[in-house]
Amino acid sequence: MGDDVLDTMQAAELLKISRVTLLKLAQEGKLPGQKVGRQWRFSREALIKWLESGQAKNKEK
């Protein structure tokens, strides 16, 4: 099974946060993602690991 790549809308939906919050966290380096040209891309697996590790609660404060 391959590593799914998500756009900002899909990643925000997965994390149950707004797209604005997702972009802010990504730009601050608090969320695992990569900028490709002008757009952000996120690994589904990396986002799930980020959630499970508890970093989500620590980084949003």
Rosetta blueprint (number, residue, H / E / L):
1 M L
2 G L
3 D L
4 D L
5 V E
6 L E
7 D L
8 T H
9 M H
10 Q H
11 A H
12 A H
13 E H
14 L H
15 L H
16 K L
17 I L
18 S L
19 R H
20 V H
21 T H
22 L H
23 L H
24 K H
25 L H
26 A H
27 Q H
28 E L
29 G L
30 K L
31 L L
32 P L
33 G L
34 Q E
35 K E
36 V E
37 G L
38 R L
39 Q E
40 W E
41 R E
42 F E
43 S E
44 R H
45 E H
46 A H
47 L H
48 I H
49 K H
50 W H
51 L H
52 E H
53 S L
54 G L
55 Q H
56 A H
57 K H
58 N H
59 K H
60 E L
61 K L
